[in-house]
Amino acid sequence: MSIFRRLPADVRKSLDTERGERVLTFAQSADGHVVATNLALHLSDGTRVPYEEIDKASWDEEGVRVLTTAGARHFERISEPRMLPETVRERVNSTIVVNKHVSLPGRGGVRLVARRRPGGEVLGWTLVFDDGLDPSDPGIRAQAEQALEGVRRSMGV
């Protein structure tokens, strides 16, 4: 198979793209095409997932599974992913400004993540608590917020 295949014109026209968004790579899925642009991953059902909203993308022999920061799960059956895994990994990683795990006193820890749109300003912070910690517990939440403030000050973000 040639790596120089072109995305079909009708698929390109159907993409819900932003100004300046350009196709980087694509693969055929069981239901159409999955397209990686410079700003987002476009799924075969027309869903556009900006890279800064992808929490995890995992690949196996069946295809790709995407988990968003909002908790939405997507699956695309892809037999030949071409350059999609590498492209998505690079684009998602480029949105991460800070990714730091901080231990909380005697309780596990929290992962503090600052993300940005490609080439943009920091959008905000996500706190990902270790398994077994209750993010709604006011004491744990206060410790995590204190840790976040320390990281923000030390990194200038």
Legacy VTK file of the C-alpha trace (Angstrom):
# vtk DataFile Version 3.0
C-alpha trace
ASCII
DATASET POLYDATA
POINTS 157 float
0.000 0.000 0.000
1.313 3.430 -0.865
1.764 5.912 1.946
0.937 8.654 -0.516
-2.780 7.910 -0.837
-4.970 10.998 -0.773
-7.989 11.506 1.400
-11.074 11.284 -0.834
-12.402 14.734 -1.720
-15.902 14.002 -0.383
-14.438 12.996 3.010
-12.244 16.106 3.104
-15.266 18.316 2.346
-17.382 16.619 5.018
-14.900 17.344 7.822
-16.049 19.895 10.404
-12.795 21.850 10.399
-11.739 25.200 11.799
-9.972 27.887 9.823
-6.347 26.900 9.274
-6.977 23.241 10.061
-5.206 20.890 7.669
-5.132 17.129 7.202
-1.954 15.407 8.408
-2.870 11.747 7.932
-5.856 9.405 7.812
-6.867 5.765 7.846
-9.883 3.883 6.632
-12.084 2.531 9.419
-14.883 0.002 9.305
-17.346 2.912 9.101
-15.506 5.454 6.932
-12.328 7.419 7.613
-10.508 8.588 10.726
-8.596 11.778 10.015
-5.866 13.465 12.034
-5.508 17.177 11.365
-3.129 19.642 12.967
-5.857 20.543 15.516
-8.111 17.515 16.075
-8.933 13.878 15.490
-11.986 13.456 13.243
-13.863 10.191 13.721
-15.873 8.381 11.058
-19.211 9.441 12.610
-18.323 13.128 12.166
-17.195 13.659 15.766
-14.338 16.145 16.054
-12.134 15.640 19.119
-9.601 18.448 19.681
-6.245 17.085 20.849
-6.366 19.082 24.088
-9.527 17.120 24.987
-8.001 13.658 24.480
-7.062 12.125 27.811
-5.975 8.790 26.360
-5.768 7.159 22.946
-4.800 3.497 22.825
-4.183 1.297 19.802
-4.396 -2.466 19.357
-5.048 -4.935 16.523
-8.747 -3.995 16.500
-8.353 -0.237 16.218
-8.253 2.882 18.371
-9.961 3.686 21.659
-10.197 7.332 22.674
-11.089 8.640 26.129
-11.766 12.364 26.395
-11.115 14.559 29.419
-14.917 14.801 29.765
-15.147 10.995 30.036
-16.580 10.261 26.567
-15.355 7.020 25.023
-14.961 6.381 21.292
-13.872 3.309 19.355
-12.904 3.019 15.702
-12.160 -0.341 14.081
-9.039 0.222 11.943
-7.062 -2.575 10.346
-4.267 -0.435 8.830
-3.649 2.645 11.022
-0.875 4.002 8.802
0.627 7.047 10.621
-2.381 7.720 12.880
-0.914 6.386 16.157
2.288 8.403 15.870
0.499 11.529 14.699
-2.146 11.444 17.431
0.472 10.753 20.124
2.617 13.679 18.971
-0.333 16.072 18.685
-1.811 15.138 22.097
1.608 15.411 23.763
2.087 18.851 22.220
-0.982 20.106 24.134
0.457 19.172 27.536
2.257 22.067 29.206
2.625 20.453 32.651
2.026 16.861 33.760
3.160 16.377 37.336
2.201 13.813 39.972
2.216 15.211 43.505
1.978 13.068 46.628
-0.635 14.110 49.147
0.177 13.615 52.853
-0.388 9.939 53.647
-3.113 9.515 51.067
-1.746 8.784 47.629
-1.538 11.628 45.194
-2.913 13.695 42.377
-1.750 14.250 38.797
-1.809 17.948 37.860
-2.132 18.561 34.139
-2.137 21.904 32.299
-3.165 21.771 28.644
-3.389 24.202 25.760
-4.712 24.264 22.253
-1.916 23.729 19.743
0.009 26.999 19.719
-2.372 28.650 22.194
-2.579 29.744 25.806
-3.085 27.403 28.756
-6.759 26.450 28.871
-6.816 25.245 32.430
-5.771 22.561 34.833
-7.084 19.054 35.368
-6.677 17.240 38.675
-6.595 13.453 38.321
-6.752 11.766 41.715
-5.155 8.380 42.401
-7.525 5.432 42.693
-9.110 5.272 46.114
-9.144 9.026 46.681
-12.471 10.847 46.765
-12.146 14.111 44.801
-15.263 15.447 46.535
-13.672 15.102 50.011
-13.032 18.721 51.123
-9.765 17.841 52.885
-8.309 15.982 49.924
-9.529 18.689 47.564
-7.861 21.397 49.686
-4.560 19.500 49.687
-4.739 19.075 45.915
-5.532 22.764 45.384
-2.581 23.704 47.615
-0.308 21.392 45.583
-1.649 22.935 42.367
-0.888 26.454 43.594
2.676 25.410 44.426
3.194 23.885 40.976
1.695 26.928 39.255
4.026 29.266 41.156
7.131 27.146 40.571
6.464 26.717 36.852
4.999 30.133 36.119
1.898 28.672 34.515
LINES 1 158
157 0 1 2 3 4 5 6 7 8 9 10 11 12 13 14 15 16 17 18 19 20 21 22 23 24 25 26 27 28 29 30 31 32 33 34 35 36 37 38 39 40 41 42 43 44 45 46 47 48 49 50 51 52 53 54 55 56 57 58 59 60 61 62 63 64 65 66 67 68 69 70 71 72 73 74 75 76 77 78 79 80 81 82 83 84 85 86 87 88 89 90 91 92 93 94 95 96 97 98 99 100 101 102 103 104 105 106 107 108 109 110 111 112 113 114 115 116 117 118 119 120 121 122 123 124 125 126 127 128 129 130 131 132 133 134 135 136 137 138 139 140 141 142 143 144 145 146 147 148 149 150 151 152 153 154 155 156
